[in-house]
Amino acid sequence: MKLKFIAAALTLFILTACKHTIETVKVEGKYTLDLPSFLNKTDDLNKAASLQYKNEMREFYVLVMDEPKENFHEVLNEGGLDYDRDLNGYSEILAKDIAKSSGIEITPKLQKTTINNLNARLLNFQGVVNGVNVYWKIAYIEGKNRYYQILTWTLPEKKEKNAEAMDAIINSFKETDKTKSH
């Protein structure tokens, strides 16, 4: 009887230990993102990111980049680049850049969607960075005054384990910017 109780208690402990709580992170009055408790805040992924979290043991990383729409339009004008001045152009130029830096010759197809009533483009692909195979799930989102990039990545062999959490993070994005549209 005592052995059954210990086995049941151990099973319950394992099941509850595997469940992670979700924390809603608010970023500078711009947006919120729901992150699983297994991620830890960091500042060593990208200096320009407005949000950076990771779990090195799980090989799971998340960062968000954001910029005013005007900045993107200025880059297009100054560089003489021929891209649409909207979410399509923004996501196309960034998708081509990340594909190129990952050693992919053909840019993966962007999927049109909405995330919490905001136009978005999704990108899922595998590439190589610094000799390491990486699997990405990325969202490009158009807010009122800003464009956002949510980048999540893991190792390809951890794709199945992390894919649900990657999707949940991306789909939790909510813009909280209360300023008027330009």
C-alpha positions as CSV (number, residue, x, y, z in Angstrom):
1,M,0.0,0.0,0.0
2,K,2.8,2.4,0.9
3,L,4.5,1.7,-2.4
4,K,1.4,2.6,-4.3
5,F,1.1,5.9,-2.4
6,I,4.7,6.7,-3.2
7,A,4.3,5.8,-6.8
8,A,1.1,8.0,-7.1
9,A,2.8,10.9,-5.3
10,L,5.8,10.7,-7.6
11,T,3.6,10.6,-10.7
12,L,1.6,13.6,-9.5
13,F,4.9,15.5,-8.8
14,I,6.2,14.7,-12.3
15,L,3.0,15.7,-14.0
16,T,2.8,19.0,-12.1
17,A,6.5,19.7,-12.5
18,C,6.1,19.4,-16.3
19,K,3.4,22.1,-16.4
20,H,4.7,25.6,-16.8
21,T,2.9,28.7,-15.7
22,I,2.6,31.6,-18.2
23,E,3.7,35.1,-17.4
24,T,2.4,38.1,-19.3
25,V,5.4,40.4,-20.0
26,K,4.6,44.1,-20.7
27,V,7.2,46.0,-22.8
28,E,7.5,49.8,-22.6
29,G,3.8,50.5,-23.2
30,K,4.1,49.0,-26.7
31,Y,3.0,45.4,-26.4
32,T,2.5,42.3,-24.2
33,L,3.6,38.8,-24.7
34,D,2.8,35.6,-22.8
35,L,5.9,33.6,-22.0
36,P,6.2,30.2,-20.3
37,S,7.9,30.2,-16.9
38,F,10.8,28.0,-18.2
39,L,12.2,31.0,-20.0
40,N,14.6,33.5,-18.4
41,K,15.1,37.1,-19.2
42,T,18.5,37.9,-20.9
43,D,20.3,40.7,-22.7
44,D,22.8,38.7,-24.8
45,L,20.8,37.7,-27.9
46,N,20.5,41.1,-29.7
47,K,21.2,44.5,-28.3
48,A,18.4,46.1,-30.4
49,A,15.7,43.7,-29.1
50,S,13.0,45.1,-26.9
51,L,12.4,41.6,-25.4
52,Q,14.8,38.7,-25.0
53,Y,14.3,35.4,-23.2
54,K,16.0,32.0,-23.3
55,N,16.4,28.6,-21.8
56,E,19.8,27.2,-22.9
57,M,19.1,23.8,-21.4
58,R,15.9,23.5,-23.6
59,E,17.6,25.3,-26.5
60,F,14.6,27.7,-26.7
61,Y,15.0,31.4,-27.5
62,V,12.6,34.3,-28.0
63,L,13.3,37.9,-29.0
64,V,11.2,40.8,-30.2
65,M,12.4,43.6,-32.4
66,D,10.2,46.6,-33.0
67,E,10.6,49.9,-34.9
68,P,8.5,52.8,-36.0
69,K,7.0,52.4,-39.5
70,E,8.7,55.6,-40.6
71,N,12.1,54.1,-40.0
72,F,11.3,51.3,-42.4
73,H,10.0,53.8,-45.0
74,E,13.2,55.9,-44.6
75,V,15.4,52.8,-45.2
76,L,13.5,52.0,-48.4
77,N,13.8,55.6,-49.6
78,E,17.4,56.1,-48.7
79,G,18.5,52.7,-50.1
80,G,16.3,53.0,-53.3
81,L,14.9,49.6,-52.4
82,D,11.9,48.4,-54.4
83,Y,9.6,47.0,-51.7
84,D,6.0,47.8,-50.8
85,R,5.8,50.3,-47.9
86,D,3.5,48.0,-45.9
87,L,3.6,44.8,-43.9
88,N,4.2,42.8,-47.2
89,G,7.4,44.8,-48.0
90,Y,8.6,44.8,-44.4
91,S,8.2,41.0,-44.0
92,E,9.6,40.2,-47.5
93,I,12.8,42.2,-46.9
94,L,13.4,40.7,-43.5
95,A,12.5,37.1,-44.6
96,K,15.0,37.4,-47.5
97,D,17.7,38.7,-45.1
98,I,17.3,36.0,-42.5
99,A,17.1,33.3,-45.2
100,K,20.3,34.6,-46.8
101,S,22.1,34.7,-43.4
102,S,20.9,31.2,-42.7
103,G,22.4,29.7,-45.9
104,I,19.0,29.2,-47.5
105,E,18.9,29.9,-51.3
106,I,15.1,30.1,-51.6
107,T,13.2,32.4,-49.2
108,P,10.5,30.4,-47.4
109,K,6.9,31.4,-48.2
110,L,5.3,33.9,-45.8
111,Q,1.8,33.0,-44.6
112,K,-0.8,35.7,-44.2
113,T,-2.7,35.7,-40.9
114,T,-3.9,37.9,-38.1
115,I,-2.8,37.9,-34.5
116,N,-5.2,39.6,-32.1
117,N,-6.7,41.6,-34.9
118,L,-3.4,42.8,-36.3
119,N,-2.1,41.8,-39.8
120,A,0.7,39.4,-39.6
121,R,3.0,37.2,-41.7
122,L,4.4,33.9,-40.4
123,L,7.6,32.2,-41.4
124,N,8.7,28.7,-40.4
125,F,12.0,27.3,-41.7
126,Q,15.3,25.6,-40.9
127,G,18.7,26.9,-41.6
128,V,22.3,27.1,-40.3
129,V,23.8,29.9,-38.2
130,N,27.4,29.8,-37.1
131,G,27.5,26.1,-38.1
132,V,24.5,25.2,-36.0
133,N,21.2,23.9,-37.4
134,V,18.3,26.0,-36.2
135,Y,14.5,25.9,-36.6
136,W,12.7,29.2,-36.5
137,K,9.1,30.3,-36.1
138,I,8.9,34.0,-36.9
139,A,6.0,36.5,-37.0
140,Y,6.1,39.9,-38.6
141,I,3.2,42.1,-37.2
142,E,1.9,45.5,-38.2
143,G,0.8,47.6,-35.3
144,K,-0.7,51.1,-35.4
145,N,2.7,52.9,-35.6
146,R,5.2,50.2,-35.4
147,Y,6.3,46.9,-37.1
148,Y,7.2,44.0,-34.8
149,Q,9.3,40.9,-35.4
150,I,8.8,38.0,-33.0
151,L,11.6,35.5,-33.5
152,T,11.5,32.1,-31.7
153,W,14.0,29.4,-32.4
154,T,15.3,26.0,-31.2
155,L,17.3,23.1,-32.5
156,P,15.6,21.0,-35.2
157,E,15.6,17.9,-32.9
158,K,13.7,19.9,-30.3
159,K,11.2,21.3,-32.8
160,E,8.4,18.9,-31.8
161,K,8.9,19.6,-28.1
162,N,9.0,23.4,-28.5
163,A,6.7,24.0,-31.4
164,E,3.5,24.4,-29.3
165,A,5.1,26.9,-27.0
166,M,6.6,28.8,-29.9
167,D,3.1,29.1,-31.5
168,A,1.6,30.1,-28.2
169,I,4.1,32.9,-27.7
170,I,3.6,34.3,-31.1
171,N,-0.2,34.1,-30.9
172,S,-0.2,35.9,-27.5
173,F,1.2,39.1,-28.9
174,K,-1.0,42.1,-28.1
175,E,-0.2,45.7,-29.0
176,T,-0.8,48.1,-26.1
177,D,0.4,51.3,-27.8
178,K,-2.3,54.0,-27.1
179,T,-0.8,56.7,-29.2
180,K,-2.6,57.9,-32.3
181,S,-1.8,56.5,-35.6
182,H,0.5,58.5,-37.9
